[in-house]
Amino acid sequence: MNCEIIACIRGAPRQRQNEVLEYELRERAAIRKMKREETKMTLYDELVARGLIAQVTDEALIKDLINNGKATFYIGFDPTADSLHVGHFMALCLMKRLQMAGNKPIALIGGGTAMIGDPSGRTDMRKMLTPEQIQHNVDCFKKQMARFIDFSDDKALLVNNADWLLNLNYVELLREVGACFSVNNMLRAECYKQRMEKGLSFLEFNYMIMQSYDFYMLYQKYGCNLQFGGNDQWSNMLGGTELIRRKLDKDASAMTITLLLNSEGKKMGKTASGAVWLDPDKTSPYDFYQYWRNVDDADVLKCIRMLTFLPLEEIDKMDSWEGAQLNKAKEILAYELTKLVHGEEEAKKAEATAKAIFTGGDAANMPTAKLEADSFTDDEIDAINLVFGAGLATTKSEARRTIQQGGVSVDGEKVADIAAKFPKSMFEGDGVVVKKGKKSFVKVSVN
């Protein structure tokens, strides 16, 4: 505070002193705002602010690459299913952010590594897939990735590591690549420790070498200088940078993304019925919307920061939100992510459906379930089989407990008796709304 203001304050009445102090505080706030505007946040700064970065090999080098659009980077996706899921979602959003800043993404489909299986984060061995299953899954991945990444005009590449891994000569690989890896170092890697207790197969032990070889090949073929992955992939990624250094005498970089965990430390993207898929035929847009609408209060702002493209200034204002405001934040999260994955029209439908249901109305886009004719005995179905058949419980025991706890209603009437029966005629035509708890609704009809 300058001398003139100090003198003014000392010699003025208290009201005047307060006015001068308020003026000075406003001026300081204005100066801070001006300085923030002058110092534009870089892409790396934004990734840090959103809580996305876990580990980096060389921070200064990575900053220079991604902030200046000089990164040709890759993220690997093993096609172990016929759809991407929420676990892949953060990686796809990161690729989109970096591409928007002028960097070039390479989406590496693991058609070759899927033949082995990644042991990271697992206590059991992955199911072996046939080449035909893997190819089908690869084709499904390509369609879904195009919603996030612009592959036109060589702005991004989609490659399959089967193109080089499946043609490798085993003896040649041992001589050229195997000699670059220390078994002692590999056994210390976190990705192998969990499998060691139950028995790590030699097949899985080779996964780190295969992933490292991917980076080595992408560096040579496409000038790929940076790899991203989940922070459970750190050891595999370091293997790739070391292989490039030893074989090519070049520097390559690696950065891991923070895993999407809830407040209990568990991976997000799982429900009682399984994974939350990006394929609308496996997880409907409404169910996808509802998954995010129902996240815990403690997780909603973290998810908005990490997964949406809303400006950080807008998100920062939500930090003080409580109660009903947090419900509004959940609606924002659900809408933004559904729009990203399924498009704006489906996001609006899901939002309208949710609001219609929760205000006691009906909606054309409510999730549906169809009962088979053999679900009925003497043209009736009991409450347990109804809840189970509607997909509102994964087992009949769970359905029984839910009914006994008063958590089920059919056509607006609470079901109090597990022996209650409902005639087949109820479910003909448009069907009947079956509700579990406050948030799960299904319109049930008969085939």
Sequence and secondary structure as in RCSB ss.txt:
>XXXX:A:sequence
MNCEIIACIRGAPRQRQNEVLEYELRERAAIRKMKREETKMTLYDELVARGLIAQVTDEALIKDLINNGKATFYI
GFDPTADSLHVGHFMALCLMKRLQMAGNKPIALIGGGTAMIGDPSGRTDMRKMLTPEQIQHNVDCFKKQMARFID
FSDDKALLVNNADWLLNLNYVELLREVGACFSVNNMLRAECYKQRMEKGLSFLEFNYMIMQSYDFYMLYQKYGCN
LQFGGNDQWSNMLGGTELIRRKLDKDASAMTITLLLNSEGKKMGKTASGAVWLDPDKTSPYDFYQYWRNVDDADV
LKCIRMLTFLPLEEIDKMDSWEGAQLNKAKEILAYELTKLVHGEEEAKKAEATAKAIFTGGDAANMPTAKLEADS
FTDDEIDAINLVFGAGLATTKSEARRTIQQGGVSVDGEKVADIAAKFPKSMFEGDGVVVKKGKKSFVKVSVN
>XXXX:A:secstr
  HHHHHHHHHS HHHHHHHHHHHHHHHHHHHHHHHHHS   HHHHHHHTT EEEES HHHHHHHHHTT  EEEE
EE   SSS BHHHHHHHHHHHHHHHTT EEEEEE TTGGGT   TT SS      HHHHHHHHHHHHHHHTTTS 
 GGGSSEEEETHHHHTT  HHHHHHHTGGG  HHHHHHSHHHHHHHTT   HHHHTHHHHHHHHHHHHHHHH   
EEEEEGGGHHHHHHHHHHHHHHH    EEEEE   B TTS BSSEETTEE BSSTTTS HHHHHHHHHTS HHHH
HHHHHHH  S HHHHHGGGG  THHHHHHHHHHHHHHHHHHH HHHHHHHHHHHHHHHTT   TTS EEEE GGG
 BTTEEEHHHHHHHTTS SSHHHHHHHHHTT EEETTEE   TT EEEGGGGSTT EEEEETTTEEEEEEE 
